[in-house]
């Protein structure tokens, strides 16, 4: 296999199933997606690491949602990193790539020594699924605890979905021969198959009470299978997760050959944002001309920046707000009535 073949696995999520033990999972590799996310911002390294971990979790979890659905992960905290937000936009059609975007807000002067997760304080980790117009989004939350965002996600699935779940992630800066240094990430999500229906996020999880562990959900042969597969997963090395020297299919065979791994079609993922000038104009359409005036710069313009992709919008205030829309429609606005 050539290096080109191996790199073909970058920015993709490979679903799999372990037939011998009723488990399922995903292997994800992110390269250009992370570059697209992080190059928009000048994050300190610890904030970059948190955004990379969150984006990787988003890719692994997002692959489960249906076409045209949107999955969002959010961290809200009273620590130096106040918020991390990611979105996964499922493909519009079969065969199309999914899109991921992410950003973080932080107080640079409050960043501390220690691990990246030390930069978040008390708060919550949330998963939201939006099935489209006319539906109520599902939401579940869990406290920020456990030493990593991955542990928070595991707690969410155990507590809100009653699904034993394990993440093994690796991410960091790497350099390919002849290329610039850039972030890469890779990981495995392992999950016990649900007894009844496939994963659908539940609504209104409070995140309160004791955190469930797999041992609270599984017993007998199920618990033995779960423990055995986790012991196998513990042998994975960072270079195997991040790649590109080990294709995901080879990794699954190396880790779980006795569990009869079965792979499905890989899902391509790309960096992508849904912002546009039209969306900005729509969000401002509820304001009056007087309100728009308070948003106008000294240069006589209304500007907006997308936190996800860094796009900058510069608009004429006379064309914004509901009064401008009424005038364009040929109806009288407040100024015409006086």
MIKOLFI-751990 format. One record per residue (C-alpha): residue in one letter; y negated, z negated, x negated. Coordinates in pm, whole numbers, plus 50000, padded with zeros to 5 digits. Each point is the difference from the previous one (the first is absolute). Example, Ala and Ser with C-alpha at 12.3 -4.5 7.8 and 13.67 -1.06 7.14 Angstrom:
# residues 2
A504504922048770
S496565006649863
# end
This chain:
# residues 338
X500005000050000
X496575009849866
X496944977649997
X498575022650271
X502974992750225
X499594962749942
X496265001150073
X500795016950331
X500914965450129
X496444987649941
X498004992550315
X503074999050220
X502074974950196
X503785004250012
X501774982450293
X503574988649947
X502794980550165
X502804979249849
X502945008450224
X502324973249867
X497744970750087
X497725010050287
X496805001249794
X497195025349986
X497055005149771
X497495022549832
X499175009549642
X496375009449937
X498175015049701
X496195002849999
X497965018449740
X497335023950129
X499584978650312
X498954970049790
X497775021949787
X498305012850315
X499504964650130
X498854982649683
X497795026849845
X497594995950292
X499144964949880
X499364980949681
X502284970650077
X500754973149741
X503655001949881
X501204970950216
X498475015450312
X501545033649906
X503404983149976
X499654984750347
X498945033450150
X502925017349824
X502484974350137
X498545003250349
X500155038149989
X503644998949889
X500904976150284
X498175023150240
X502055030049888
X503304981250027
X499284984650341
X498105029750141
X502945023849966
X501604982350297
X497325009250255
X500255030250228
X498135032849972
X496254997750064
X500034961849987
X497744980049771
X501074969049808
X497454976749843
X500434970649764
X497204975049957
X499334969549786
X497174976950102
X499294971449762
X497404973949902
X500755007049633
X498225022749751
X501775030150154
X498774997150357
X501805029550156
X502495027549925
X500545027050261
X502475028749996
X500875027050253
X503105021750025
X499585030950219
X503405013350098
X500485037849987
X498695020250294
X503155021449984
X503424998949837
X499865011649640
X496344991149953
X498944972549753
X498854965750109
X496594988149882
X498994966749848
X496594984849930
X498954965449881
X497054979349882
X499094964149915
X496904978250016
X499524972249746
X497494976749834
X499975009749632
X498434967149889
X502794980050168
X502975017749840
X502184974949818
X502514998949718
X503635003150093
X502155024450193
X498565025650243
X501264980050301
X497944970449875
X496935020150103
X500804995650370
X499604966150157
X500874987350344
X500265026550265
X502485023550159
X502045031549946
X500085022950304
X501985030350110
X498635022050279
X501545030750163
X497915023850210
X502035023950215
X496995020350109
X497435003050271
X500754980750317
X502304974749832
X499474964249883
X500594995749624
X502764976349894
X498964972849759
X501734972649804
X498634976249740
X501334975349746
X498224976149762
X499195010349644
X502684981849802
X502935005149769
X498245012449688
X499735037250084
X499135024050278
X503655011050002
X501124964550082
X497444999450283
X501505032150141
X503524985349976
X498824969250190
X498465021950268
X503265018850066
X502084968150004
X497584981350222
X498715026950238
X502925024450007
X503004978049915
X500935025949735
X501054988149652
X497965021749764
X499665002049622
X497505018949784
X500385007149630
X496785015649868
X498525010849670
X496575014649929
X497665004349707
X498255024649773
X502155025549820
X499495031249793
X502105031549996
X500005021249681
X496835020749987
X498514983750311
X497374973750072
X500974964250077
X500344994250373
X501524975850248
X503595004550114
X501974979350246
X503564999150123
X502114977450212
X502984994150225
X499944985450349
X503334985750117
X500554989250360
X502914987550205
X500655023350291
X498804985650334
X502714990850245
X498425017850296
X497015023149958
X498265015649700
X496924983649854
X496954999450224
X497294975249910
X499544972350254
X496634990650140
X498044968149966
X501864982749718
X498194967849923
X501134994749643
X500344962750075
X502964977149954
X502725000049736
X500815032449822
X503485013450071
X502355008949715
X502925024750014
X502384970350008
X498384989750331
X500785033750154
X503365010349848
X503334982449974
X503615007849919
X500755034849864
X496405011250060
X498644972649777
X502615007649732
X499135037150007
X496294992749980
X500434976949702
X502225024949818
X497625029250044
X497064978549888
X501884990449683
X500425037249930
X496325006550065
X499104972349755
X501385021749718
X497385027350049
X497565005849715
X496325008950023
X500465033949834
X502665008650258
X497624991950285
X496925017749864
X501795029949848
X499785028749936
X503034998849769
X502394987350272
X500095019550329
X500294977750310
X503415014650084
X501354990249657
X498464965450041
X501734994550334
X503355010449855
X499484977149700
X499114970150215
X502095004550313
X502855024549932
X502594975950148
X497894996350316
X500295037350081
X496335010449992
X499035028250236
X496595016749952
X497855018350254
X497135024649966
X497194987749779
X496524995950147
X497125013349791
X496834978849994
X496495009949894
X496654983249964
X498035008150312
X497034987450198
X499025007350360
X496274994349958
X497555027850089
X496345004250090
X501025005650360
X501784966350009
X496924982949855
X497825016750260
X502394989250274
X499924963849880
X496165001050015
X499895016150344
X499804966150175
X496614991949842
X496505007350128
X497315017649800
X498434966049931
X503334987049862
X500395031249787
X496514993649865
X501134966749855
X502745018449808
X497665026349856
X499184998949629
X496505002149852
X500755036749937
X500485005550373
X503775004749994
X503044981450137
X502774997149742
X503594987650014
X502764996249741
X503744999750064
X501584969549838
X503375017849977
X499155033049833
X496404995849882
X498645028750213
X496234998150048
X498325011650321
X496265007250026
X498655007350348
X496775006550185
X499304969750225
X498565023150268
X503495014150054
X501704966050042
X500554976350293
X500475005150370
X496415010850060
X500425028849756
X503185009950183
X498184999450336
X497235021949864
X502535024749859
X501635001450344
X496685009550156
X499554967450193
X496934978149966
X499984971249756
X497824968850022
X497065016949822
X499955027850262
X499784975350288
X496774983449879
# end
